[in-house]
Amino acid sequence: MRRPIDLDFETEELANQRLQQVLAERATGGPNEQVRSKASRLRNTRSCAILDSTLEEPLTYYKSLEPVKPHWPHLWRRLHLNEGIRVRDMDTVVVPSKDQLAKTKKGMLRTSSGTVTYSSTHATKVELDAQVLARICGDGVPGGGHAWTPPRLAVEFQTRTGRPGVWAHYDIGITSFLLVFPKTFDLFGPQKQFVRLHRSNCLTVLDNVEDSMVRLAMCRQDGQIHYNISDKFYQDPNDKWAQQLGDFNFAEASPKAKSSNLKRHRLKAAYIHSATTLTAQRTASPMHARALTGLTFGFSRET
């Protein structure tokens, strides 16, 4: 007896619906976003050119997609002899972490242990919300209070703008978000329950948003926000320069905030260690080795 053929179209449709529901399911904040940029997701899905506001020119199948590297502007060339035409994805930015100090003959040299990849769109959102918080702190505390508190500051932000901030949308937390800007906001009190401007007469963001994104990316490793850079450079103790610079002792980075939620925040920012990047480039093909350092954030599907 011949068995009927089951066309499992319904099962495939339900599977796609479940994948879409995974992006919408969350405890707090807004819906989860795709890990890769829009231009990267559209590759290998169509034969025509890809047009997007984050691309400098149309992206076709014979062009390679690369992230923006503002600290290495001379490494990029639009036309390469072996790799063809390159197109930069302006929404994906790769910067050095700059988290180490090295002793040299001319003084201290700031080096990096890896690279940080983040979304330019998310960095703009972070900077704009920090700017609004700085203006609110400069207007004075309502009701005759002595200082702002982070929860009250978040309520005032939503009252003025009509929307929750980046800290609520991406599960960062208002206290952790303020600690990412140490030059702008000063949290004080036994449990960091009060906040004020670091400079009371300056109603703008004094921190570089790139440094804030680096802190948010590196806190995924241990759930800590670090401010100080550590001295991990080894020097021969018999060297004359090591003897002259021996009084410069830099302690390990001291965390100001520690929270398990910082490991799972949903902002597009990820830290890649140099050893991991070199290993990936040796195992990958030459055409795709550059993409490993910039086009992948290292998140899971649910984040």
C-alpha positions in Angstrom: 0.0 0.0 0.0 1.4 3.3 -1.0 1.6 6.0 1.6 0.5 9.5 0.6 3.2 12.2 0.2 3.2 14.8 3.0 3.9 18.3 1.8 5.2 19.9 4.9 4.5 23.5 3.9 2.7 24.3 7.2 5.6 23.0 9.3 8.0 25.2 7.5 5.7 28.2 7.9 5.4 27.6 11.6 9.1 27.4 11.9 9.6 30.8 10.3 6.9 32.2 12.6 8.7 30.8 15.6 12.0 32.5 14.5 10.2 35.8 14.2 8.6 35.3 17.7 12.1 34.8 19.2 13.1 38.3 18.0 10.0 39.8 19.8 10.1 37.8 23.1 11.9 39.8 25.8 11.4 40.5 29.5 11.9 44.3 29.3 12.8 46.9 26.7 12.2 46.9 23.0 12.3 44.0 20.5 15.5 42.2 19.7 17.3 43.4 16.6 19.2 41.5 14.0 22.9 41.0 14.8 24.3 41.9 11.4 23.8 45.1 9.5 21.1 45.4 6.8 23.6 45.3 4.0 25.3 42.2 5.3 22.0 40.4 5.7 20.9 41.2 2.1 24.1 39.6 0.6 23.6 36.3 -1.3 19.8 36.9 -1.4 19.4 38.7 -4.7 21.1 39.2 -8.0 20.5 42.9 -8.3 22.6 45.7 -6.6 21.8 46.4 -2.9 21.0 50.0 -2.2 21.0 51.3 1.4 21.7 54.5 3.2 24.6 53.0 5.1 26.5 52.2 1.9 28.7 54.6 -0.1 27.8 52.9 -3.4 25.6 50.0 -4.6 26.7 46.6 -3.4 26.8 43.8 -5.9 28.0 40.2 -5.7 31.5 40.9 -7.0 32.2 43.6 -4.4 33.5 43.0 -0.9 31.8 44.5 2.1 34.0 46.0 4.8 33.5 47.9 8.1 34.6 51.5 8.8 37.9 51.8 10.6 38.4 55.4 11.5 41.7 54.8 13.3 43.3 53.2 10.2 42.2 55.5 7.3 45.2 54.7 5.1 44.5 50.9 5.1 41.4 51.2 3.0 41.5 51.5 -0.8 38.4 51.3 -3.0 40.1 49.2 -5.7 42.4 46.4 -4.8 44.4 44.4 -7.3 43.6 41.0 -5.7 40.4 41.6 -3.8 38.6 43.8 -6.3 36.2 46.6 -5.4 35.6 47.3 -1.7 32.4 48.9 -0.3 32.3 50.3 3.2 29.4 49.6 5.6 29.1 53.0 7.4 26.9 51.4 10.1 29.6 49.0 11.3 32.6 50.6 13.0 35.8 48.9 14.2 38.1 50.7 16.7 41.0 49.6 19.0 40.2 49.0 22.6 43.1 51.1 24.0 43.1 49.4 27.4 46.8 48.9 28.0 49.9 50.9 28.8 53.4 50.1 27.7 56.6 51.7 28.9 58.9 53.0 26.1 62.0 55.1 25.9 60.0 58.2 25.2 57.4 57.7 27.9 54.1 55.7 28.2 52.4 54.2 25.1 48.8 53.4 25.1 48.1 50.1 23.3 45.2 47.8 22.7 44.5 44.2 23.6 41.9 43.8 20.8 39.3 45.6 18.7 35.8 46.7 19.4 33.0 46.5 16.8 29.9 48.5 17.3 26.9 50.0 15.4 27.1 53.6 14.4 23.3 53.9 14.8 23.4 52.6 18.4 26.3 55.0 19.2 24.2 57.9 17.9 21.3 56.9 20.1 23.6 56.6 23.2 25.1 60.1 22.6 21.7 61.8 22.0 20.2 60.3 25.2 23.3 61.2 27.2 23.0 64.8 25.9 19.3 65.0 27.1 20.2 63.7 30.5 23.0 66.3 30.9 20.5 69.1 30.1 18.0 67.7 32.7 20.7 67.5 35.4 21.6 71.1 34.7 18.1 72.4 35.0 18.0 71.8 38.8 16.2 69.3 41.0 12.4 69.8 41.1 10.7 70.0 44.5 13.7 71.5 46.3 15.7 68.3 46.3 19.5 68.3 46.9 20.4 66.0 44.1 19.0 63.8 41.3 18.6 60.1 41.7 18.9 57.8 38.7 15.3 56.5 38.8 13.9 60.0 39.1 16.2 61.1 36.2 14.8 58.3 34.0 11.2 59.3 34.8 11.9 63.0 34.0 13.6 61.9 30.7 10.5 59.9 29.7 8.2 62.8 30.7 10.1 65.3 28.5 10.8 63.1 25.5 7.8 60.7 25.6 9.9 57.6 25.2 12.1 55.3 27.3 15.8 55.8 27.0 18.5 53.6 25.5 19.2 52.0 28.9 15.6 50.7 29.0 15.3 49.7 25.4 18.6 47.7 25.4 18.5 46.4 29.0 21.6 48.4 30.2 20.1 50.1 33.3 20.1 53.8 34.1 22.8 53.5 36.7 25.2 51.6 34.4 24.4 53.9 31.6 25.4 56.9 33.7 28.6 55.2 34.8 29.7 54.8 31.1 30.1 58.6 31.0 32.6 59.3 33.9 33.6 62.8 32.6 30.0 64.0 32.3 28.1 62.4 35.2 29.2 61.9 38.8 27.4 59.3 40.8 28.0 59.6 44.6 26.6 58.2 47.8 27.2 54.9 49.5 25.3 52.9 46.9 25.6 55.3 43.9 22.0 56.6 44.6 22.6 60.2 43.6 23.8 61.7 40.4 25.1 65.2 39.4 27.1 66.8 36.6 30.8 66.5 36.8 31.0 70.2 35.8 27.9 72.0 36.9 28.3 74.8 34.3 28.7 72.4 31.3 25.4 71.0 30.0 26.9 68.8 27.3 28.5 65.4 27.0 32.2 65.7 27.8 33.0 62.0 27.1 33.8 60.6 23.7 31.0 58.3 22.6 33.6 56.0 21.1 35.1 55.4 24.6 31.6 54.8 26.0 30.9 52.1 23.3 34.2 50.5 24.1 33.3 50.3 27.8 29.9 48.8 27.0 31.5 46.2 24.7 34.2 45.1 27.2 31.7 44.8 30.0 30.3 41.8 28.2 33.3 39.8 29.3 32.9 40.1 33.1 30.0 42.4 33.7 32.2 45.3 35.0 32.7 48.8 33.7 36.4 49.7 33.8 37.8 53.2 33.7 41.5 52.8 34.4 43.8 51.2 31.9 46.2 48.5 33.2 50.0 48.2 32.7 50.6 44.8 31.2 53.9 45.5 29.5 56.9 43.4 30.7 60.3 45.0 30.8 63.6 43.7 31.8 64.4 44.9 35.4 68.1 45.4 34.5 67.2 47.8 31.7 68.2 51.4 32.4 64.8 52.7 31.2 63.0 50.3 33.4 65.0 51.5 36.4 64.2 55.1 35.6 60.5 54.4 35.0 60.2 52.0 37.9 58.2 54.4 40.0 55.3 54.5 37.5 53.1 51.7 38.8 49.7 51.3 37.2 47.2 49.1 39.1 44.7 46.8 37.3 41.6 48.4 36.0 39.3 49.0 39.0 35.6 48.3 38.2 33.1 51.0 39.3 30.0 48.9 38.5 29.4 45.2 38.4 26.2 43.6 37.3 25.3 40.3 35.6 22.9 42.2 33.4 25.8 44.0 31.7 26.8 40.6 30.2 23.5 40.4 28.4 22.7 43.9 27.3 21.4 44.1 23.7 23.4 47.0 22.4 25.4 46.2 19.2 28.9 46.4 20.7 31.4 43.5 21.0 35.0 43.1 22.0 37.3 40.7 20.1 40.7 39.8 21.6 43.7 40.1 19.3 44.6 36.4 19.7 41.1 35.4 18.7 41.2 37.6 15.6 44.6 36.3 14.4 43.4 32.7 14.9 40.3 33.3 12.9 42.2 35.1 10.1 44.6 32.1 9.7 41.8 29.6 9.4 39.6 31.7 7.1 40.1 32.4 3.4 41.9 35.6 2.5 38.7 37.1 1.0 36.7 36.6 4.2 39.4 37.2 6.8 38.7 41.0 7.0 35.0 40.4 7.6 35.7 38.5 10.8 37.1 41.6 12.5 34.2 43.9 11.7 31.0 42.3 10.3 30.3 39.9 13.1 29.3 41.1 16.6 29.6 37.7 18.2 26.1 37.6 19.6 23.7 34.7 19.8 20.5 34.6 17.8 18.4 35.5 20.9 20.5 38.6 21.7 
